[in-house]
Every structure is written in C-alpha cells, then in structure tokens.
Amino acid sequence: MPGKDKKNPGWFWPQSLQMRALIFGLGAFLLMQPVWHGVEIDAGAAENGGAATAPVAKADASSDASRPAGPFDPSLRGHGGPVHAIDLNETKTRALTGSFDYSSILWDLSAKPPKQIRRFDKHDGWVKAVALHPDGRRALSAGGGAIWLWDTESGEALYQFRGHSAEISAIALSPDGRWAASASSDRTVRLWNLETGKAGPVLKGHKGPVNAVAFSSDGKTLYSASYDGTIRSWESGSGKFKRILYRHGLGINTMARLPGGKELLVFGALDGRALVIDGTTGERVHQFKERQGPYLANAIQEKPGLLALSGFEKKGSGIAGFIHVFRLGDWAPIEEYEDPRGPIWAMDFGAIGATIYYGGKDDDVTVWQVSPRRAFETVSGPIPRRFEVKNIKDQGELQFARKCSLCHTLTSNGGNRAGPTLYRLFGRKAGTLPGYPYSDTLKNSDIVWSAETIELLFGLGPNHYLPGTKMPLQKIADPKKREALIAYLKIASDGESEDKSRKDGKTGKEISKEQ
Amino acid sequence: MARMKFLVDAERCIECNACVTACKNENEIPWGINRRRVVTINDGKPGERSISVACMHCSDAPCMAVCPVDVFYETDEGVVLHSKDLCIGCGYCFYACPFGAPQFPQVGNFGSRGKMDKCTFCNGGPETDKSDAEFKKYGRNRLAEGKLPLCAEMCSTKALLAGDGDVVSDIYRERVVSRGFGSGAWGWGRAYPGQGA
C-alpha cells in the first residue's frame, strides 16, 4: 500500500477515546468475518499527495480468476437490464436497486451471497431513482413518470405518486422522512407527502431536465440541479423559488448535500468538472480534478467521511468507467478505480465505506472493494454484452440482438427483462403470458402474434399499433430488416433450440444467459 | 474525403445567439428544444467564456458507446447521426455527452423521455437525402445540397467554424499565430483526441 504508516494512522484515527474503542471493537468483529469483510480504509494515498501516487485498480473482464477471493460472490444478480439506481440503508444490510428492466429489487446484504427479498415490477418505465426510507420499512422507486412508495414488509404499494409528464431522474427524502422530492425530465421538481399520499408544491423554473435534487440539513430548503447548467434553491414548504445558487454553464448530472455542520453541496457535470459549493452563498469551496468525460453519480459515507464520484472517460476507441474516492473535509483523493467495461451510472457505499456497490451497463451490481485495494475486481456478464454484439452474419439475428435483446429473451425463462419472453411467441394472444405485468392495453388486446402483426408492430411503431403499451417507441423502418427479424423470430422463438439445449444438460438460466 | 468538424474559438464569441437562432429556424426545431446553445462558463468570475455548444460529431463518440439500442451511426464524412425510429428515449446519451448535445422533448410518451434530438451538422438522417420525411424528423440536409451548417455561416465573429477539419484547424492556427493561443479551441481536444487544432 503506498505510503501506509502504521505509527500514524492519520485521518481515520479519531481523537475521541470512545470512537477509538468503537472502531477497535468493529475491527475485531470484522477480523472474525470471511475474507471479503476483512477490510480497512487506507489513507496512505492521501497522505502521500493523492491518487497520482497510487496505482489504479482495474477490472479484468478476462476470466473468473478475477472474482473476489472471498468465500462468496457479493454481486447483486437478478436484474434483467442495466442497473441505474442503488441505495443502501444506514446499517448496510439492505439495498434497493432500480433497473432498465422496469423493476426495483430489495436485497438482503447480510445473506452470503446477497439474496433478493422482493422484486417490485409494477413500474411502467425503467427505474432510474430509488430511495430506502430511514424508518427501515418503506422504500421508494420511480419508474417512468410515477413514484411508488412500497411497504417492504408486505410488498404492497402504499401510494403511487403521479404528476410528472416525463421520466423521473432522482428522488430525495426530507431529513424528517415526511416528504419526498422528485426531479424530472419535464423540467420540474415535485414534492410528495409520504404520510398522507398527497402532492405538494410543484417547482417550476429550470430550462432543462432536472437531474438531481437534495434537501438542506434543516429540510427548509430544496436544491435542484439541471441540464440547463444551474443549481437552484427553493423553499421546500411553499415551493417558492429562492435563487440561482450556481451557474455552471454545462449540464449537471449529479448533486448531493454533504453531511457535517456546513451546508455544502457537491455536484458533477457533463464537462468533466466536479465542485463543492456553499449551499447558502453559492461560493466555490473546492474543484476536483477535471476529467475528460462526464461525471454520472455520487455516493457519500458520513462515517468515516468519504465521497465517491463516478463517470467515464474515452479510452482508445471505447470508454472506461471510473470511481474516485475522496476524503470529506479536505477533499484529498483516497482511491481510484477504473472499469474498462463502460460507464458507472449509479453507486453507494457498503459497510464503513470499505466497498462500493455500482451499476453500469450490465444486469448485475458489482462490488468494488475500496480498501484494501484489490488487484482485480469481480466482473459480470460477457463482453460484448448481448445488445452490443456486432459480428453476426444473419441480419435477423443481428436485429434481435441489437434492438430487442435488451428487453426480451427467447427462452422459457424471461430473465426478469423489461418485456415478456418471446418464447413460443407465434400464435400467442397478446397480453397473456402468465406472471408478466402487462399494461391494460395489452391485457385487453385481441391481437394474436404472427408475422403479420409483428410486421405492423414495427412498421407502425408500438405506440401507434398498441397505444398505451409499455414498450418503447421503436420502429424498424427498413422493410428488409423487419422481414429478416420476423424470419429469425419464427425459428428462434419456437422453443426447439431450448429443448435441444435442455437435452444437452443446460439449465433454463444458462440458456437464457446465452441470449 | 473531408472529415467534418466544428471548431469553437472561445476568444471570439460575443454571445449574440445568432447560431442558436439560425439552427432553430433552418431546421424548424420544435418549441422547447434548442440543438445549439450559447453557454457561459465561469460566469462572473476570472476566465469567463461564452461558447456555442452542440453536437461536436466526436471521433469515437461516447453517445454511440453508451447507446443500448444502436441508434447512432457515423457518415463517411465523420458526421454522427442517429435514427429516431430506433431511439427508445432511455437518456443514456443525454448523461454521456460532454457537450450536452442530446435534447429531449419536455413531455415524453408514457413517462419516457421521448425521442432524442440533436445537431446533425445540417446533414439530415437515415431517410432519403433532401426528402420531406428527412426534413420533418431531422431538419435540413445542407451537406447534401453542397452547403455547410448554417450556424457557423451566420456567426458574425466567426467564433464558430464548421467544415473540413483540416481547413478549420488551418484557419484557427493562423489566428493563433497572429494573436496567441488565448483560451484555445474549446472542446476540440475532447471531441477529437490526438488531432491538434
């Protein structure tokens, strides 16, 4: 470890004897845990002048040898699409994740390996914002333009909040837990009362999609950050606009209020700049190293005081994701991580800031062990991903891979993807696959899937052929490509290849992963 | 064949917004969307600059790398275009573009973002060149008419240059020789890494 000085434990070692005793006790407990939990935060990189002196940990997509040496795989596996939102509770025993697969999943992180507690699949769009309520019983997830408040014990929806006219990008909870604020692509922020289920004020004024929202420490002020390049402050009680707090110019992707006595905000923008500003005056407090690509997400761990910022940069002809961890207060860089597989859309800290759970373009949530740094990290899924393959000769198969496989499988196992499986599609009445949460449009449709109806679906577009469907508005304009896709689907969805694979001894899960 | 590029000379922009208006008018961009914007960075502080921002038609464009449904393609002239038919409105490109180029309508269908819209370098889209269908979805195909983007043509101080990358970088180099480097060709290194202006 670069610069590790055992005589001077540095920033992580508090002056208070009680805190030292607590950390000692926690350390003793962790030493008794399996290898994966035997972690400590290393301040060496910061003490030696920052991450420039430290090697960058890289994910290795080449083999299973890169999986963690621990007794179990800590990755969260179960989503059927890229993961775009992650929130862990304070004790790091639960995680809520939101995905492109139109669902959010509640995970038990104390199980080894982690296991799903519940899957919430009622959303009518991809889930890009989630929040676990501090009361430990409720959870929020925003899919498309609606927010759902869930009772995590019963799995029932307590309330469904509707009002936004476009996708919701972020959710924040008030410090007293009574209110939620949602930021939307419709350029507004809306407030929702979680106790009564009633809508609160609507905050209008941004000139672009709102990407992030945060409450002040006293809950009286709301901050919003937008693609229009501004951070604005509002009175949370009345929704009255207070002021433009900061003008960054280019769009802001991520923002949060930092813990501690000062009212500080951190934000990361499209242009690779990330700053800490004063939430009261709007003055700059700190500017982080400028990156060559956008910042996408942030995570904060109040104790021991860490901030992580993620995004991606161009690498060769592709892109590589990064996570950079800083110390709160003096903003010293602690560790840096690079994932050559692509952008890092969402993340949150695990126990005592020693791990980070993050989501990118894969269906799984990966866990990076922040410290002690591991040479290689867990990877998941094949590269290229099922929807990124290019070298397929059959035009129909290529169309399916690039346009359809993000949301559909061809096997009896639907793979938790956003859409129903296309297994034995031809001859199936629309909206009748058991267990799939169809829209009312599909449930009430008389359509039977055939070459003719699929031709109409992609010729006219799903929204015109089936108004009200959850299917995105995708058309395949070229008749030759439609024809090739239909010809491929006829063969690939008939179930015969799966039956053959089963005879070869493969499980349904293995077969669906291959697709 | 020429490789088309934009060059933004941050020393020259006077924030007149002619480029924004020219683009909106020429391409008949709907209400609520601007493909080109004039952005001020370091507003009110030392180093304040105004820059005209839209799709830079990057080499190895990040929007192309993050799109999960393969809507982007690059023309022989290096212009990055996309198919609105295939776009599912997921917004990945929106978070990924360092220039804030992708735009979405204020109201999306069924809670989505709707179809992405962005600068086409006045080069239309996948439909037949200069057809009505192409114009309605993507705007004017001036390149097919033998012209260059109107935003740069309308720029009164020639802060915004558009055209063959070699030609625009030669013009910029001449400026640098006579006046010094100044604040540089904003965004050039990020859009076209390793291709000095």
HADDOCK unambig.tbl for C-alpha pairs under 7 A between the chains (distance, minus, plus):
assign (segid A and resid 125 and name CA) (segid B and resid 111 and name CA) 6.68 0.50 0.50
assign (segid A and resid 125 and name CA) (segid B and resid 112 and name CA) 6.77 0.50 0.50
assign (segid A and resid 144 and name CA) (segid B and resid 111 and name CA) 4.29 0.50 0.50
assign (segid A and resid 144 and name CA) (segid B and resid 112 and name CA) 5.56 0.50 0.50
assign (segid A and resid 145 and name CA) (segid B and resid 111 and name CA) 4.12 0.50 0.50
assign (segid A and resid 165 and name CA) (segid B and resid 107 and name CA) 5.43 0.50 0.50
assign (segid A and resid 165 and name CA) (segid B and resid 108 and name CA) 6.61 0.50 0.50
assign (segid A and resid 165 and name CA) (segid B and resid 111 and name CA) 6.12 0.50 0.50
assign (segid A and resid 166 and name CA) (segid B and resid 107 and name CA) 5.33 0.50 0.50
assign (segid A and resid 166 and name CA) (segid B and resid 108 and name CA) 4.85 0.50 0.50
assign (segid A and resid 166 and name CA) (segid B and resid 111 and name CA) 4.33 0.50 0.50
assign (segid A and resid 166 and name CA) (segid B and resid 112 and name CA) 5.53 0.50 0.50
assign (segid A and resid 166 and name CA) (segid B and resid 113 and name CA) 5.85 0.50 0.50
assign (segid A and resid 167 and name CA) (segid B and resid 111 and name CA) 4.83 0.50 0.50
assign (segid A and resid 167 and name CA) (segid B and resid 112 and name CA) 4.99 0.50 0.50
assign (segid A and resid 167 and name CA) (segid B and resid 113 and name CA) 5.84 0.50 0.50
assign (segid A and resid 185 and name CA) (segid B and resid 106 and name CA) 6.68 0.50 0.50
assign (segid A and resid 185 and name CA) (segid B and resid 113 and name CA) 6.84 0.50 0.50
assign (segid A and resid 186 and name CA) (segid B and resid 106 and name CA) 4.83 0.50 0.50
assign (segid A and resid 186 and name CA) (segid B and resid 107 and name CA) 6.00 0.50 0.50
assign (segid A and resid 247 and name CA) (segid B and resid 43 and name CA) 6.68 0.50 0.50
assign (segid A and resid 248 and name CA) (segid B and resid 41 and name CA) 6.11 0.50 0.50
assign (segid A and resid 248 and name CA) (segid B and resid 42 and name CA) 6.93 0.50 0.50
assign (segid A and resid 249 and name CA) (segid B and resid 39 and name CA) 5.32 0.50 0.50
assign (segid A and resid 249 and name CA) (segid B and resid 40 and name CA) 5.28 0.50 0.50
assign (segid A and resid 249 and name CA) (segid B and resid 41 and name CA) 5.00 0.50 0.50
assign (segid A and resid 250 and name CA) (segid B and resid 39 and name CA) 6.81 0.50 0.50
assign (segid A and resid 250 and name CA) (segid B and resid 100 and name CA) 6.78 0.50 0.50
assign (segid A and resid 251 and name CA) (segid B and resid 100 and name CA) 6.28 0.50 0.50
assign (segid A and resid 253 and name CA) (segid B and resid 95 and name CA) 6.51 0.50 0.50
assign (segid A and resid 270 and name CA) (segid B and resid 95 and name CA) 6.89 0.50 0.50
assign (segid A and resid 270 and name CA) (segid B and resid 96 and name CA) 6.96 0.50 0.50
assign (segid A and resid 270 and name CA) (segid B and resid 97 and name CA) 6.62 0.50 0.50
assign (segid A and resid 270 and name CA) (segid B and resid 98 and name CA) 4.72 0.50 0.50
assign (segid A and resid 270 and name CA) (segid B and resid 99 and name CA) 6.92 0.50 0.50
assign (segid A and resid 270 and name CA) (segid B and resid 100 and name CA) 6.80 0.50 0.50
assign (segid A and resid 271 and name CA) (segid B and resid 98 and name CA) 4.77 0.50 0.50
assign (segid A and resid 271 and name CA) (segid B and resid 99 and name CA) 6.69 0.50 0.50
assign (segid A and resid 292 and name CA) (segid B and resid 190 and name CA) 6.57 0.50 0.50
assign (segid A and resid 293 and name CA) (segid B and resid 98 and name CA) 6.14 0.50 0.50
assign (segid A and resid 294 and name CA) (segid B and resid 96 and name CA) 6.13 0.50 0.50
assign (segid A and resid 294 and name CA) (segid B and resid 98 and name CA) 5.77 0.50 0.50
assign (segid A and resid 296 and name CA) (segid B and resid 95 and name CA) 6.93 0.50 0.50
assign (segid A and resid 317 and name CA) (segid B and resid 60 and name CA) 5.51 0.50 0.50
assign (segid A and resid 318 and name CA) (segid B and resid 60 and name CA) 6.82 0.50 0.50
assign (segid A and resid 318 and name CA) (segid B and resid 65 and name CA) 6.68 0.50 0.50
assign (segid A and resid 319 and name CA) (segid B and resid 62 and name CA) 7.00 0.50 0.50
assign (segid A and resid 387 and name CA) (segid B and resid 68 and name CA) 6.45 0.50 0.50
assign (segid A and resid 387 and name CA) (segid B and resid 69 and name CA) 6.93 0.50 0.50
assign (segid A and resid 402 and name CA) (segid B and resid 69 and name CA) 5.55 0.50 0.50
assign (segid A and resid 402 and name CA) (segid B and resid 70 and name CA) 6.26 0.50 0.50
assign (segid A and resid 403 and name CA) (segid B and resid 69 and name CA) 5.11 0.50 0.50
assign (segid A and resid 472 and name CA) (segid B and resid 88 and name CA) 5.26 0.50 0.50
assign (segid A and resid 473 and name CA) (segid B and resid 88 and name CA) 5.70 0.50 0.50
assign (segid A and resid 474 and name CA) (segid B and resid 85 and name CA) 5.55 0.50 0.50
assign (segid A and resid 474 and name CA) (segid B and resid 86 and name CA) 4.84 0.50 0.50
assign (segid A and resid 474 and name CA) (segid B and resid 87 and name CA) 6.28 0.50 0.50
assign (segid A and resid 474 and name CA) (segid B and resid 88 and name CA) 5.91 0.50 0.50
assign (segid A and resid 475 and name CA) (segid B and resid 85 and name CA) 4.80 0.50 0.50
assign (segid A and resid 475 and name CA) (segid B and resid 86 and name CA) 5.65 0.50 0.50
assign (segid A and resid 476 and name CA) (segid B and resid 85 and name CA) 6.50 0.50 0.50
assign (segid A and resid 476 and name CA) (segid B and resid 86 and name CA) 6.62 0.50 0.50
assign (segid A and resid 477 and name CA) (segid B and resid 85 and name CA) 6.86 0.50 0.50
